[in-house]
Amino acid sequence: MSRKWVPFWIAVLSLLNALLWNEWNLHQLRVEKQELRDNQTVVTLDDVSYLNPPLYYYQHGKAYDTDYQKFSFSIRPPGYGLFYFACLKVAGNHALYLLKWVQLLLFSVSVFCLFQLIEALSKSFYAGLISAILYGIFPISLGFLYYTLSEGITPALLIMGIYLLVNFTQTNKKQMLWLAGITFSFLCIVRPLLGILMPFVLLFFLFLLSQKKTWEKSFRLTFWVMILSLTGVFSWQIIGEIKMGKWLGLHPIYQHEIPGVFRAPHAAVWECFKGWESSSAHFHETIVPFWEETMAGKPFDSSYSKVEKAIPTFVLNTLDLASVKQGFYLYRKAILAQKPFYEKQKVMPAYALNDEVKCVTYFEQLARNFKKKQGLEYHVVTPLKVTKTMIFHSNLSLWIFQHTLRGTWWMETLRLFAYLLHVSLFLLLISALFLLRKEPIIWMVIGVFCYLFYLVYFQRGIEERYTLPILPLLFCFGALSFVKIKERFFARK
């Protein structure tokens, strides 16, 4: 078999492998009576906000009927909704079945692109081969292909876009440049957070181009890729301004007009908790019941006592127990202030209510007090906890890996190997800073570091899936680092 067919067949095997694991996982979820969406995809808490807006438009031929729907349908970036809507238009009631297959196919294509990308940058067939096999066939990267979440397509979109740019530098085919810009444009409205990487992608492309073209032409081509990449985000914001009278921003889940959990007081409480809390799941397990019990009219003391038990003792001592209790008393008042709107599903004013402003101001002061008194905890210890959560796991998220097969010798062996591989990829990222410092790809390495720093220091409370889009890049950096090590220490004299 000719070498040129190897990437294709690895992509095909990756598709079949991902199909096998995910269908087995889906079958086991049915057997164990776990909830599924239309018997096709794994149910998550985010499904409704991603899927309902395009489904409503498909069923009714209009985006919304009421002002409440107008605002509540806009709490997510529109990219994944557009993807689902396209599946609805093609497959109707079988849209989720089609969606799964498109996500599988995108994953398969991304494996092909990863192989070609690594081979092009490293000039090593075997570096591309091993990386593509580990990424595509070993089940470390396929855990969200049967989910209706942005992570079902963002890893593929990112690596495909970068491959198209590299391909352009080799072939000079203008259609590759256009396809790359369109891919990045769509990626940024599927998962705007990945926009952190875009300046570094452009710098990588610029310096890669400069090896073959003049700086003037390199700047001009990079500029046009940048403009294309921004079209999706700007179109989204302009449509929001026209339809809703405001810029939505890149994280529109917090809007004054929408009653519910996710309002300004919730954001302020979370910013305060970020000082010591490394798990968003634990935070919501603490806050959501308090919100629900307040809405249900439960007494304050009984609801607050559960919150107090979930807060570490050193935090209560640092902030003063009475101050924390007062903060949650104000939070209760802020929740009750929006209750009439929430119960009637009415749009709220386009500004925070007075009780909400008082709550936000109070928790902002609590956050400042904690940061001042527990600087080491805030700036170092908590980010390190988030880093540990982010790196030290196997990335085998399927139900069968975590529940059905857990404890069997071969599953534990697989989990151990996956754990070591995942940790090694992050360790190799550090070495890539030094080994690849003279290569254009160093800009991408720096971009990934900036993305990870944002997650662990600013966002915190991350979930496993947040690092999935950069996983193929970690394989790329690792492969290039190994090639550099081989050239430096093992090359024949």
C-alpha positions as CSV (number, residue, x, y, z in Angstrom):
1,M,0.0,0.0,0.0
2,S,1.3,3.4,-1.0
3,R,2.1,5.8,1.9
4,K,-0.2,8.4,0.5
5,W,-3.2,6.2,1.4
6,V,-2.2,5.6,5.0
7,P,-3.8,8.8,6.4
8,F,-7.0,7.9,4.6
9,W,-7.2,4.4,6.1
10,I,-6.3,5.6,9.6
11,A,-9.2,8.1,9.2
12,V,-11.5,5.3,8.2
13,L,-10.4,3.1,11.1
14,S,-10.9,6.0,13.5
15,L,-14.4,6.4,12.2
16,L,-15.2,2.8,12.7
17,N,-13.5,2.7,16.1
18,A,-15.4,5.8,17.3
19,L,-18.7,4.4,16.0
20,L,-18.1,1.1,17.9
21,W,-17.3,2.7,21.2
22,N,-20.1,5.2,21.1
23,E,-22.7,2.7,19.9
24,W,-21.7,0.3,22.7
25,N,-21.9,3.2,25.2
26,L,-25.4,4.2,23.8
27,H,-26.6,0.6,24.1
28,Q,-25.4,0.3,27.7
29,L,-27.1,3.6,28.6
30,R,-30.3,2.1,27.3
31,V,-29.8,-1.1,29.2
32,E,-29.1,0.8,32.4
33,K,-32.1,3.0,31.9
34,Q,-30.2,6.2,31.6
35,E,-32.0,9.2,29.9
36,L,-31.3,9.7,26.2
37,R,-32.5,12.4,23.8
38,D,-34.7,10.8,21.1
39,N,-32.9,7.5,21.9
40,Q,-29.9,8.9,19.9
41,T,-27.7,11.2,22.0
42,V,-26.6,11.6,25.6
43,V,-28.6,14.1,27.6
44,T,-26.9,17.0,29.3
45,L,-28.1,20.1,31.2
46,D,-27.0,22.3,28.2
47,D,-29.1,20.5,25.6
48,V,-32.2,22.6,25.9
49,S,-30.4,25.9,25.4
50,Y,-28.5,24.6,22.4
51,L,-31.3,22.7,20.7
52,N,-34.6,24.4,21.5
53,P,-34.0,27.7,19.4
54,P,-33.3,25.9,16.1
55,L,-35.9,23.3,16.8
56,Y,-38.5,26.0,17.4
57,Y,-37.6,27.8,14.2
58,Y,-37.8,24.6,12.3
59,Q,-41.2,23.7,13.7
60,H,-42.8,27.2,13.5
61,G,-40.9,29.0,10.7
62,K,-40.0,31.9,13.0
63,A,-37.4,32.5,15.6
64,Y,-39.7,33.2,18.6
65,D,-43.3,34.1,19.5
66,T,-42.8,36.1,22.7
67,D,-40.2,38.5,24.1
68,Y,-39.3,36.0,26.7
69,Q,-38.4,33.5,24.0
70,K,-36.5,36.1,22.1
71,F,-34.1,36.6,25.0
72,S,-34.0,33.1,26.4
73,F,-33.2,31.7,22.9
74,S,-30.1,33.9,22.8
75,I,-28.2,32.7,25.8
76,R,-25.9,30.4,23.7
77,P,-23.6,31.3,20.8
78,P,-25.5,30.5,17.6
79,G,-22.9,28.2,15.9
80,Y,-24.0,24.8,17.3
81,G,-27.6,25.7,16.9
82,L,-27.0,26.4,13.2
83,F,-25.3,23.1,12.8
84,Y,-28.3,21.3,14.4
85,F,-30.7,23.3,12.3
86,A,-28.9,22.1,9.1
87,C,-29.4,18.6,10.3
88,L,-33.1,19.3,10.9
89,K,-33.5,20.7,7.4
90,V,-31.9,17.6,5.9
91,A,-33.2,14.8,8.2
92,G,-36.3,16.2,9.9
93,N,-37.3,13.9,12.8
94,H,-34.0,12.0,12.3
95,A,-31.9,15.1,12.8
96,L,-30.0,13.7,15.8
97,Y,-29.2,10.5,14.0
98,L,-27.7,12.6,11.2
99,L,-25.9,14.9,13.7
100,K,-24.1,11.9,15.3
101,W,-22.9,10.8,11.9
102,V,-21.7,14.2,10.8
103,Q,-19.8,14.5,14.1
104,L,-18.3,11.1,13.5
105,L,-17.3,12.1,10.0
106,L,-15.8,15.4,11.1
107,F,-13.8,13.5,13.7
108,S,-12.5,11.1,11.0
109,V,-11.5,14.0,8.7
110,S,-9.7,15.7,11.7
111,V,-7.6,12.6,12.2
112,F,-6.6,12.7,8.5
113,C,-5.8,16.4,8.9
114,L,-3.8,15.8,12.0
115,F,-1.7,13.2,10.2
116,Q,-1.0,15.5,7.3
117,L,-0.3,18.5,9.5
118,I,2.2,16.7,11.6
119,E,3.9,15.1,8.6
120,A,4.1,18.5,6.9
121,L,5.6,20.3,9.9
122,S,7.9,17.5,11.1
123,K,8.9,16.0,7.7
124,S,8.4,12.7,9.4
125,F,5.9,10.1,8.1
126,Y,6.1,8.1,11.3
127,A,5.5,11.1,13.6
128,G,2.2,11.6,11.8
129,L,1.4,7.9,11.8
130,I,1.9,7.3,15.5
131,S,0.1,10.5,16.5
132,A,-2.9,9.9,14.3
133,I,-3.2,6.3,15.6
134,L,-3.0,7.5,19.2
135,Y,-5.5,10.3,18.7
136,G,-7.9,8.6,16.3
137,I,-7.9,5.0,17.3
138,F,-7.0,4.9,20.9
139,P,-10.3,6.0,22.7
140,I,-9.0,9.2,24.3
141,S,-10.6,11.7,22.1
142,L,-14.0,10.4,21.1
143,G,-16.0,10.8,24.3
144,F,-18.3,13.7,23.1
145,L,-19.2,12.6,19.6
146,Y,-22.7,11.4,20.7
147,Y,-23.4,14.6,22.7
148,T,-25.2,17.6,21.5
149,L,-22.5,19.9,22.8
150,S,-20.1,22.2,21.0
151,E,-17.2,19.8,21.9
152,G,-18.7,17.3,19.4
153,I,-17.3,19.4,16.6
154,T,-14.8,22.1,17.9
155,P,-11.7,19.8,18.1
156,A,-12.3,18.8,14.5
157,L,-12.9,22.4,13.3
158,L,-9.8,23.8,15.0
159,I,-7.4,21.2,13.6
160,M,-9.0,21.3,10.2
161,G,-8.7,25.1,10.0
162,I,-5.0,24.9,10.9
163,Y,-4.4,22.1,8.4
164,L,-6.0,24.2,5.7
165,L,-3.6,27.1,6.4
166,V,-0.6,24.9,6.3
167,N,-1.9,23.2,3.1
168,F,-2.1,26.7,1.5
169,T,1.5,27.4,2.3
170,Q,2.5,24.2,0.5
171,T,0.1,24.4,-2.5
172,N,-0.8,28.1,-2.8
173,K,-4.4,27.1,-3.6
174,K,-6.6,30.1,-2.7
175,Q,-9.6,27.9,-1.9
176,M,-7.7,26.5,1.1
177,L,-7.3,30.0,2.4
178,W,-11.0,30.7,2.0
179,L,-12.0,27.4,3.6
180,A,-9.7,28.1,6.5
181,G,-11.2,31.5,7.1
182,I,-14.8,30.2,6.9
183,T,-13.9,27.3,9.3
184,F,-12.4,29.7,11.9
185,S,-15.4,32.0,11.5
186,F,-17.8,29.2,12.2
187,L,-15.6,27.9,15.1
188,C,-15.7,31.3,16.8
189,I,-19.5,31.3,17.0
190,V,-19.6,27.6,18.1
191,R,-17.2,28.2,20.9
192,P,-16.1,31.9,21.3
193,L,-13.7,31.0,24.1
194,L,-11.4,29.4,21.4
195,G,-11.0,32.9,20.0
196,I,-8.2,33.2,22.5
197,L,-6.2,31.0,20.2
198,M,-6.9,33.0,17.0
199,P,-4.2,35.7,17.3
200,F,-1.7,32.9,17.8
201,V,-3.0,30.9,14.8
202,L,-2.6,34.0,12.7
203,L,0.9,34.6,13.9
204,F,1.8,31.0,13.2
205,F,0.4,31.4,9.7
206,L,2.2,34.7,9.2
207,F,5.7,33.3,10.1
208,L,5.1,30.1,8.2
209,L,4.2,32.1,5.1
210,S,7.2,34.3,5.5
211,Q,9.5,31.3,4.9
212,K,8.2,31.2,1.3
213,K,6.8,34.6,0.5
214,T,7.7,38.3,1.1
215,W,6.7,39.8,4.4
216,E,4.4,42.2,2.5
217,K,2.5,39.4,0.9
218,S,2.5,37.3,4.1
219,F,0.9,40.2,6.0
220,R,-1.7,40.8,3.3
221,L,-2.8,37.1,3.2
222,T,-2.8,36.9,7.0
223,F,-5.0,40.0,7.2
224,W,-7.6,38.5,4.9
225,V,-7.7,35.3,6.9
226,M,-8.3,37.5,10.0
227,I,-11.1,39.4,8.4
228,L,-12.8,36.2,7.2
229,S,-12.4,34.7,10.7
230,L,-14.1,37.6,12.3
231,T,-17.2,37.6,10.0
232,G,-19.1,35.1,12.1
233,V,-18.7,36.9,15.4
234,F,-19.4,40.4,14.0
235,S,-22.5,39.1,12.1
236,W,-23.8,37.5,15.4
237,Q,-23.3,40.8,17.3
238,I,-24.9,42.9,14.6
239,I,-27.9,40.7,14.4
240,G,-28.2,40.8,18.2
241,E,-28.1,44.6,18.0
242,I,-30.8,44.7,15.4
243,K,-33.1,42.1,16.9
244,M,-32.6,42.7,20.6
245,G,-31.3,46.3,20.8
246,K,-28.0,45.3,22.4
247,W,-24.6,43.7,21.8
248,L,-24.8,40.1,23.2
249,G,-21.2,39.7,24.0
250,L,-19.3,36.4,23.7
251,H,-20.9,34.8,26.8
252,P,-24.6,35.8,26.7
253,I,-25.9,33.5,29.4
254,Y,-26.1,36.4,31.8
255,Q,-28.8,38.8,30.6
256,H,-30.8,41.3,32.6
257,E,-34.0,40.5,30.7
258,I,-34.1,36.8,31.5
259,P,-35.3,35.6,35.0
260,G,-33.7,32.5,36.4
261,V,-30.6,31.2,38.1
262,F,-28.1,32.8,35.7
263,R,-28.3,36.5,36.6
264,A,-25.9,39.1,37.9
265,P,-26.1,37.9,41.5
266,H,-25.2,34.4,40.5
267,A,-22.2,35.7,38.6
268,A,-21.1,37.7,41.6
269,V,-21.4,34.8,44.0
270,W,-19.4,32.6,41.6
271,E,-16.7,35.3,41.3
272,C,-16.4,35.2,45.1
273,F,-16.4,31.4,45.3
274,K,-13.6,31.3,42.7
275,G,-11.2,32.3,45.4
276,W,-11.2,28.8,46.9
277,E,-13.5,26.7,44.8
278,S,-12.0,24.7,41.9
279,S,-15.1,22.7,40.9
280,S,-18.0,24.4,39.2
281,A,-20.0,21.2,39.7
282,H,-19.6,21.6,43.5
283,F,-20.4,25.2,43.4
284,H,-23.7,24.6,41.5
285,E,-24.5,21.7,43.9
286,T,-24.3,24.3,46.6
287,I,-26.0,27.3,45.0
288,V,-28.7,25.9,42.8
289,P,-30.5,24.2,45.7
290,F,-30.4,27.5,47.7
291,W,-32.0,29.2,44.7
292,E,-34.6,26.6,44.2
293,E,-35.5,26.5,47.9
294,T,-35.8,30.2,48.0
295,M,-38.1,30.2,45.0
296,A,-40.2,27.5,46.8
297,G,-40.6,29.7,49.9
298,K,-38.4,27.6,52.2
299,P,-37.1,29.4,55.4
300,F,-33.8,31.2,54.9
301,D,-32.0,29.5,57.9
302,S,-32.6,25.9,56.6
303,S,-31.5,26.8,53.1
304,Y,-28.5,28.8,54.2
305,S,-27.3,26.1,56.7
306,K,-26.6,23.7,53.7
307,V,-24.6,26.4,52.0
308,E,-22.6,27.1,55.1
309,K,-21.7,23.4,55.5
310,A,-20.3,23.4,51.9
311,I,-18.0,26.4,52.5
312,P,-14.6,25.5,54.0
313,T,-14.1,26.5,57.6
314,F,-11.0,28.7,56.7
315,V,-13.1,30.7,54.3
316,L,-15.8,31.3,56.9
317,N,-13.1,32.4,59.3
318,T,-11.5,34.6,56.7
319,L,-14.6,36.4,55.6
320,D,-16.4,36.3,59.0
321,L,-19.4,34.0,59.4
322,A,-21.9,36.8,59.9
323,S,-20.7,38.5,56.7
324,V,-21.1,35.4,54.7
325,K,-24.6,34.9,56.1
326,Q,-25.5,38.5,55.4
327,G,-24.3,38.0,51.8
328,F,-26.7,35.1,51.3
329,Y,-29.5,37.0,52.9
330,L,-29.0,39.6,50.2
331,Y,-28.8,36.9,47.6
332,R,-32.2,35.6,48.9
333,K,-33.7,39.0,48.5
334,A,-32.3,39.3,45.0
335,I,-33.8,35.9,44.0
336,L,-37.2,36.9,45.4
337,A,-37.1,40.2,43.5
338,Q,-37.2,38.3,40.2
339,K,-39.7,35.7,41.3
340,P,-42.8,37.3,39.8
341,F,-41.1,37.5,36.5
342,Y,-39.8,34.0,36.6
343,E,-43.2,32.4,37.6
344,K,-45.0,34.2,34.7
345,Q,-42.1,33.9,32.3
346,K,-42.0,37.6,31.7
347,V,-39.2,39.6,30.4
348,M,-37.4,41.7,33.0
349,P,-36.1,45.3,32.7
350,A,-32.8,45.7,30.8
351,Y,-31.0,46.5,34.0
352,A,-30.3,44.8,37.3
353,L,-33.0,45.3,40.0
354,N,-32.1,47.2,43.2
355,D,-31.9,44.2,45.4
356,E,-29.6,42.5,42.8
357,V,-27.3,45.5,42.7
358,K,-27.0,45.4,46.5
359,C,-26.2,41.7,46.3
360,V,-23.6,42.0,43.6
361,T,-21.9,44.9,45.4
362,Y,-21.7,43.0,48.6
363,F,-20.3,39.8,47.1
364,E,-17.8,41.8,45.1
365,Q,-16.5,43.2,48.4
366,L,-16.4,39.8,49.9
367,A,-14.3,38.6,46.9
368,R,-11.9,41.5,47.4
369,N,-11.6,40.8,51.1
370,F,-10.8,37.1,50.4
371,K,-8.2,38.0,47.8
372,K,-6.6,40.5,50.1
373,K,-6.5,38.1,53.1
374,Q,-5.8,34.9,51.3
375,G,-3.6,36.0,48.4
376,L,-1.7,32.7,48.3
377,E,-4.9,30.7,48.2
378,Y,-6.5,32.8,45.5
379,H,-3.5,33.3,43.2
380,V,-1.6,30.0,43.6
381,V,-3.4,27.2,45.5
382,T,-6.8,27.3,43.8
383,P,-5.3,27.6,40.3
384,L,-3.1,24.7,41.1
385,K,-6.2,22.7,42.1
386,V,-7.8,23.6,38.8
387,T,-4.6,22.6,36.9
388,K,-4.6,19.2,38.7
389,T,-8.2,18.6,37.7
390,M,-7.5,19.6,34.1
391,I,-4.4,17.4,33.6
392,F,-4.5,14.4,35.8
393,H,-7.3,12.2,34.4
394,S,-7.6,9.6,31.6
395,N,-10.0,11.6,29.4
396,L,-12.1,8.4,29.0
397,S,-15.4,10.0,29.7
398,L,-17.9,7.4,28.2
399,W,-20.4,5.8,30.6
400,I,-19.0,2.3,29.9
401,F,-15.5,3.5,30.8
402,Q,-16.5,5.1,34.0
403,H,-19.3,2.7,35.2
404,T,-20.0,-0.5,33.2
405,L,-16.5,-1.7,32.6
406,R,-14.8,-0.1,35.5
407,G,-12.9,-2.5,37.7
408,T,-12.1,-5.1,35.0
409,W,-8.4,-5.7,34.6
410,W,-8.3,-4.7,30.9
411,M,-10.4,-1.5,31.5
412,E,-8.1,-0.5,34.3
413,T,-5.1,-1.1,32.1
414,L,-6.6,1.0,29.4
415,R,-7.4,3.7,31.9
416,L,-3.9,3.7,33.2
417,F,-2.4,4.0,29.7
418,A,-4.8,6.8,28.8
419,Y,-4.0,8.6,32.1
420,L,-0.2,8.4,31.4
421,L,-0.7,9.5,27.8
422,H,-2.9,12.5,28.8
423,V,-0.5,13.6,31.5
424,S,2.5,13.2,29.1
425,L,0.9,15.4,26.5
426,F,0.8,18.3,28.9
427,L,4.3,17.6,30.1
428,L,5.5,17.6,26.5
429,L,3.7,21.0,26.1
430,I,6.2,22.5,28.5
431,S,9.2,20.9,26.6
432,A,7.7,22.3,23.3
433,L,8.3,25.8,24.6
434,F,12.1,25.1,24.4
435,L,12.4,22.6,21.6
436,L,10.1,24.4,19.1
437,R,11.2,28.0,20.0
438,K,12.8,28.6,16.6
439,E,9.8,27.2,14.6
440,P,6.7,29.1,13.5
441,I,4.6,26.6,15.5
442,I,5.9,28.1,18.7
443,W,3.2,30.8,18.3
444,M,0.6,28.0,18.6
445,V,2.3,26.6,21.7
446,I,2.2,30.0,23.3
447,G,-1.5,30.3,22.3
448,V,-2.3,27.0,24.0
449,F,-0.5,28.1,27.1
450,C,-2.6,31.4,27.2
451,Y,-5.8,29.4,26.7
452,L,-4.9,27.0,29.6
453,F,-3.9,30.0,31.8
454,Y,-7.2,31.6,31.1
455,L,-9.0,28.4,32.1
456,V,-7.1,27.8,35.4
457,Y,-6.7,31.4,36.6
458,F,-9.7,33.4,35.3
459,Q,-12.4,30.9,34.4
460,R,-11.6,28.2,37.0
461,G,-14.3,25.6,37.7
462,I,-13.6,24.0,34.4
463,E,-15.0,20.7,33.1
464,E,-13.0,17.9,31.4
465,R,-14.4,18.8,28.0
466,Y,-13.0,22.3,28.0
467,T,-9.5,21.0,27.0
468,L,-10.8,18.6,24.3
469,P,-10.5,21.2,21.5
470,I,-6.8,21.6,22.1
471,L,-6.1,17.8,22.5
472,P,-5.1,17.3,18.8
473,L,-2.8,20.3,19.1
474,L,-1.1,18.6,22.1
475,F,-0.5,15.5,20.0
476,C,1.0,17.8,17.3
477,F,3.3,19.6,19.7
478,G,4.3,16.2,21.3
479,A,5.1,14.7,17.9
480,L,7.2,17.7,16.8
481,S,9.0,17.7,20.2
482,F,9.9,14.1,19.8
483,V,11.2,14.7,16.3
484,K,13.4,17.6,17.6
485,I,14.7,15.4,20.4
486,K,15.6,12.7,17.8
487,E,17.4,15.2,15.6
488,R,19.3,16.7,18.4
489,F,20.4,13.6,20.4
490,F,20.0,10.6,18.1
491,A,20.9,11.9,14.6
492,R,23.8,10.0,12.9
493,K,27.0,11.9,12.9
